[in-house]
Amino acid sequence: MQYDASSLVSLRQALPNLDYVSPFWFYIDGQGQIEDKDEAEVTRLIKSQRVKELPTFRNGVSYGEFHGVLADPALRQRAIGNILRLVEAHGYDGVNIDFEALDN
């Protein structure tokens, strides 16, 4: 995903005053799959300033389609495993979970 160039300028200016950043890059689908949307340039910038990076993982679908990820142990484990793989692959400091629209 390409963001507005001014966003990167704003991030550069703000980083010295931040403890952590939670980029909105990851959506979990109804099967527990996550597409890797990490912006390498942004991650390098955040790490270079020794700011913690805790990307936000959101449900990409509404409750009806996402319910299985929460209710089915196999789908839940798939989603957790996919989150952990991304954390390891990118060296994140943790995660922020933001599941919304979960009530029908």
QUIRATA-V17517 format. One record per residue. N is the residue number from 1. RES is the residue in one small letter. BURIAL is b if it has 24 or more other ideal C-beta (glycine too) atoms within 12 Angstrom, else e. Layout:
{{N RES BURIAL} {N RES BURIAL}}
This chain:
{{1 m e} {2 q e} {3 y e} {4 d e} {5 a e} {6 s e} {7 s e} {8 l e} {9 v e} {10 s e} {11 l b} {12 r e} {13 q e} {14 a e} {15 l b} {16 p e} {17 n e} {18 l e} {19 d e} {20 y e} {21 v b} {22 s b} {23 p b} {24 f e} {25 w b} {26 f b} {27 y b} {28 i b} {29 d e} {30 g b} {31 q e} {32 g b} {33 q b} {34 i b} {35 e e} {36 d e} {37 k b} {38 d b} {39 e b} {40 a e} {41 e e} {42 v b} {43 t b} {44 r e} {45 l b} {46 i b} {47 k e} {48 s e} {49 q e} {50 r e} {51 v b} {52 k e} {53 e b} {54 l b} {55 p b} {56 t b} {57 f b} {58 r b} {59 n b} {60 g b} {61 v e} {62 s e} {63 y e} {64 g e} {65 e e} {66 f b} {67 h e} {68 g e} {69 v b} {70 l b} {71 a e} {72 d e} {73 p e} {74 a e} {75 l e} {76 r e} {77 q e} {78 r e} {79 a b} {80 i e} {81 g e} {82 n b} {83 i b} {84 l e} {85 r e} {86 l b} {87 v b} {88 e e} {89 a e} {90 h b} {91 g e} {92 y b} {93 d e} {94 g e} {95 v b} {96 n e} {97 i e} {98 d e} {99 f b} {100 e e} {101 a e} {102 l e} {103 d e} {104 n e}}
